[in-house]
Amino acid sequence: MGFYDSRILPKLLNCCMSMGVIAEERARLVPRAHGKVLEIGIGSGLNLPFYGPAVESVTGVDPGIELGEMAKKQAAAVRFPVDFRQVSGESLPLADASFDCAVITWTLCTIPDPSAALREVRRVLKPGAELFFVEHGKAPDPGVVKWQDRLNKVWPSIAGGCNLNRKMDAIIAGAGFRIEELETSYRPGLKPMTYFYMGVARPA
């Protein structure tokens, strides 16, 4: 891992992902979590302050070392225990049917195999448990999609593996979830980066 990936990118991601509309979307979604929570892609812990009183504990999964150190500072300020697991979402060292819900925010774009990670999430969720998600991804407009496809040739290498053109609702449904709530819309900013998917799904 080079200097950019290890030193500059984590701080840049932490800054960008804590601003404006992204913080607003966190404030809408994350407080709905409850019980024993699995968070895939906990990153620098930006969701932690948004968890509400119904949360008993959070198990945060993320392979990033530098972002994990930032997250531990956030965890020191919350009332519930946070268990950090420095692993990739595609293979979770967690027991079957052990979580009341899962939270994934702006993470499926970066996981090399998002379908495998979602199947693992489904495995460790209790029957009927919820998956709360907000992601960015493939837009509905062909002109925007063309730009997403063009930019995606270089974007992952400068944005921590982030892909712009994944159709998130299809990926979630294809991994064995039934989407019960879904909002899709452009948010302020450049359209190739700001088509958001927010919703709730349960294991099918």
N, C-alpha and C positions, 0 to 999 in steps of 0.2 A: 504494500500500500504506500503510495507516494505522499509527499508533503501536502498536496492539495486535498486529497481524500482524507487524510488523518488529522489535519490541523485546521484547514480553512473551511472545508465543506461542512463539518458538523456545526460550526458556529454560524455559518451562513444559513443552513437549514433551520436551526433553532430560531434565528431572527425572522426569517421569512414565514415560518409556520406559526408564528405567534402574533401575527399582525392582522388587522382589519377583518375582512369577511371570513377568514379562516377561524379566527377566534370567535366570531359570532356563530359560526356553524357548530363549533365545539360546544358553545354555551347552550345551543338548542338540543343537541343530541346526547352528549355524555351524561348529563344529570338523570337520564332515564335508566341508566345501569343500576343493577341491584344485586345483592347477595355476593356470592363469590364470582368475581369478574376475571375473565381472561382478556388481556389486551395484547393484540398482535401488532408489533411495530410500535412499542411504547416510546422509542426514540429518546428525546430529551425530557420526557415526562410532562409534556405540555397539557395532556388531558387530566393529570392528577388533581389540579385545583378545582376542576369542574365536577368531579364525582360528588354525588349527594349523600344524604344521611342513610339511605337504604343500602349502601355498599358496606360489606363486611370486610372484604380483602380484595386486593388486585394482584394478579400474577401477570407480570409484564415480560413479554418475549421480544427480544431484539438482538441481532448479532453484533451490533455496533458497540465498540468499547468506549469511544469518546462520548457518544451520545448517552450511553449508559451512566457514565460518571455525572453528567448533567442531570439525568433523571434521579439519581440518588439524592441530589440536593433538593429537588422538588419533593421527593418522598419524605424528607425529614420534616416537612411542614404540614403533612396531612395526618388525620386522626386514625386511619386504618393501616394495617400492615401491607407492605408492598414487597412481593417476592420477585426478584429479577432473575430471568433466565436468559443467558447469553447464547441463544441458539437461533437457528432459522425456523421460520414458521412451517416449513414443509415436513419437519420431523419433530414432534413435540414430546419431550420426556415427561408426559403427564398422563394420569389415569383416565380411563374411559368414564364418561358421564359424571364428571366431577365439578362442572361449573354451571352457575345459574344463568349466565349470559356472557357474551363476548362483544368486544368493542374493537372496531378496525377503522382507523381514520387516516386517509391519505397514505396507505401502505401497500395495497394490492398492486399499485402501479410499479412498485420497486421489487417485489418478490419475484425471483426468477420463474417459479412455477406457482402462480396464484391458485390454480385449481387444486394442486396437492395440499397447499396450506389450508385452504377452505375445507377440504375433506378431513384434515386433521382437526380443525376447529369443530366440525360436525361430530367427530368421534368423541371429543372431550366434553361436549355440552350435554347436559341432562336432557331427557326427552321433553320436548316442548319448549326448551330454552330459546332465548332470543339472541340474534346477532344484530347489533346496531352498527351501521356503517355510514360513512361519508367518504366519497372518493372523487377524483376527477378522472375523465377518460374520454372515450370516443364521442364526438359530437354528432348530432343528427343531420348536419348540413354538409353536403358533399364538398363544397368549397373549403370549409374548415377542416374536414377530414383530410383533404389533399395536403394541407399545410401540416397537419399533425403527422402524417406519414413522412413528409419530407423532413420535418424537424426531428423526428424520432430516430433518424440515422445518426444524429450527433448528440441529441438531448440526454440520453441515458449516461453518456460518458462524463457529462459535466454536472449532472443533477442527481448523483448518487444512485444510478440505476433506474431512475424514474422513466416510465413509458407514458406517452401522451395518448395513445390510440387503442387502449383496451376498453372493450365494451363491458362495463362492470356488472350490469344487471344480468347479462348473459353468462358471465363467468360465475357469478354467485349461484344462479339457478342451475347451471351445469354441474356444480359441485354438490348438488343434492339439497339445496335450500329452496323453500317456498317463500317468495317475497310477498310480504303482507302490506307493506307501506313503501312507496317510492316517490320521491320528488326529483325531478331532473330540470336543470335550468343553467343558463350561463350566469356566472357571477362577474362582478366588475373585474376588468383586466383583459389581457389578450385572449381571444376566444380559443385558440388551440390549447391553452393551459387551464381554462376556467369553466369547462362544462362539468357540472357537479352532479353526482348521484348520491342521494341521501335516503336512507330507509331502514326498515326493520325486516328481518327474515327469520324463519325457523327451519330446523331440519325437516325435510319432506318425509 
